[in-house]
């Protein structure tokens, strides 16, 4: 609770950066909170107008949720609205066309906004969680009317904020409509409910893409994940887990990940070797891979594994003479409603590449370029590396990598192999022609 209050105070301090006498008014606000998983997914539809009739070109939007991972805005014509980040919780929206009235939709995804409460449960207990947010849209502008719809994962609601008017129907809570909400209104929204979804967080993802101009791209993902839900209290009973269907309801037993439809040579292993408890179903547009860890993952437990496969390069690479373009996903789907703390992506290019330029779909942190040496390499292969933190499914987008590569360089490895074999033959021929035998000569008296 104190963390959210600190966020609100910090946002209030930001008002000095903007015009305090803004004439913009939110005529209507409709919020939808999706709290069915470990992520807080918010969709906010805002209708705003300028009281003086002036055209609205920019709008300041505040995000009160901690650990914001993703934000996207579209106007009433479904066109993207430019989002400029002022700081962690403040954004300036620039509309494609200035108008006295603006209607737009803001979609945000936040991680770590739903916490287990209690923090520890026994194997057969249900998992309850607690969400703390703001009852009203935390806005710089006054709001004439607003309504909030909350969708939960269960109808088992222990408690929730009760500010009239409100209604509860199964797993849905409707709050409002509230009228004449002042700017920067702060009133807590607290919901304590059952959520048996596995709260699984990928602590580190190391994704390596090895590019070959001989027609193959090797993809490998090294993943370490932790169940960040309610920790297991007491000992684990394998017998109870297999006997009772309600045992370990919030534990991660298996999950589905999706690979490209052209993926081949798929492997799934950990430090002990290959993990055979997986099923692969080939579809038209993707391959569905059901992964089952060696043991169920309870709260506080960790696991790590490596997933790899090959895809044909012609689906992701385009060329114009010696100019090449690589377009692939920066990250791929790991599991539904995934949350990634830190992702590191490495792109290993063929030896001899130059003029390398990376175009990411969003901001990243570049790491220094490296060289890696593998078989038949001389100067080494360039490695492009970068990191990104706090990722969710909405971040599954393509990056584009531009580089130059001479097709003559493709002959380097065959020539090296041919030269090596030729030298072996020459040495063998010379060796066979040499006479190392010891002969004796007779001497006459």
Buried (B, 14 or more C-beta within 10 A) or exposed (E): EEEBEEBBEEBBEBBEEBEEEBEBBBBBBBBBBBBBBBBBBBBBBBBBBBEEEEEBEBBBBBBBBBBBBBBEBEBBEEEEBEBEEBEEBBBBBEBEEEBEEBBBBBBBBBBBBBBBBEEEBEBEBBBBBBBBBBBBBBBBBBBBBBBBBBBBBBEEBEEBBEBEEBEBEEBEBBBBBBEEBEBBBBEBBBBBBBBBBBBBBBBBBBBBBBBBBEEBBBBBBBBBBBBBBBBBBEEBBEEEBEEEEEBBBBBBEBBBBBBBEBBEEBEBEBEEEEBEEBEEEEEEEBBEBEBBBEBBBBBBBEBBBBBBBBBBBEEBBEEEEBEBBBBBBBBBBBBEBBBBBBBBBBBBBBBBBEEBEBEBEEEBEEBEEEEBEEEEBEEEBBBBBBBBEBBBBBBBEEBBBBBBBEEEBBEBBEEBEEEEEEEEEEEEEEEEEEEEEEEEEEEEE
